Amino acid sequence: SSLYTSEQMGLNAVSHALFYVDKELKDWKLGRPAGLMECSTGCASYAESPHAKVGADHVRANLEGFRLLFQGCAADHAGLGKTVAWRSFTPHVKS
């Protein structure tokens, strides 16, 4: 690929995208404004785009991106989730 110089770099990019949903979306975009993560008072000030009132649209777009990555864009939904579910992996253990 012209974007990634190795398979490992491509795999790392996918991994970072998947963990974005957990850390950035769940913890920061939802958890902090709701007072569930690292906030005790004035938590609503942490909401994304509070003045434009489009934070929910941003969350929706993040989840749609995750869905496309995980399910795939093709008609058969042969995305990452299907690939992982149908392969058997051999653990790489160093002796």
Phi, psi and omega in degrees: 000150177280344181274318181242133183275353177210161176298323181298319178296320177296316178296320177298320179296319177296316179301314180297321180295320180291319180286342175302319181299319182289304186281305186286311184285301184294307186283312188270312184283331180250312185294316181293309179298332179278355179081018182264342183228121171045044179202135178239328177221151179065030187294329182299337179293346179273359181298142178285133178052053184295328182279326179278343180056043178240016180302319179296325177295322179293318178297316179301317179295321177297317180292324177295318177298318177298315180300316180297321178292316185283316182270336183091164184261346184284165181299329181274001180052044181274060180270198183299319181300317179290321179298314181293320183294328186261358180256148172255128184256140174259120180298140177264103182247128177278136180273000000 
